[in-house]
Amino acid sequence: MRARDGTLVNTFNVGTDPAGVAFDGANIWVVNHLDNTVTKLQASTGAALGTFAVGGQPEGIAFDGTNIWVAKTTTNNVTKLLASSGAALGTFAVGKFPCALAFDGSNMWVANASDNSVTKLKGDGTSLGVFAVGGEPFGLASDGSYIWVANRTTANATKLRASDGASLGTFPVGNFPTSVAFGGANV
């Protein structure tokens, strides 16, 4: 869609049950939940540049400036791919049913829906901590200083300090929030 007016520009085929999208600055990455893959599309043309097997019914995806991270719901881990080639760089254990990711500028955060927690990972996949949040966290966003978590079954959002994971508050947002985004000034 064209951003200025919402006009549909084109559609592009990817895998079965596309569940998440990330932009790496030049390409669009799409998670194909039921195919256990991610597809890389050239943003300017929509041309398919590759489809990469990741397994585990992937759902969440994020870009860290160099790599694509994919959260896989049935294997309780995330896979890191080199954005330039799609080469797998590692798979790292997190909590149960990881479904969303957010990059804070230094570290990757993973929402573990079945554990009511988020995991903070260094770029090498080392866990820097697991932090309790509300019921079934399904969405994550970073505003640069804080991680915001949409908690689906408790109808609220949790604010965590990115530097140490400290909980700074939980705020009611309405029924079944599944996504969250930072717009430059507000969440």
Protein Blocks (a to p, Z undefined) as FASTA:
>chain_A
ZZklopafbdcdddehiabdcdehjaccdddfknopacdddfknopafbdcdeejiiabd
cdehjaccdddfklopacdddfknopafbdcdddehiabdcdehjaccdddfknopacdd
dfkopafbdcdddehiabdcdehjaccdddfklopacdddfklopafbdcdebehiabdc
dehjaZZ
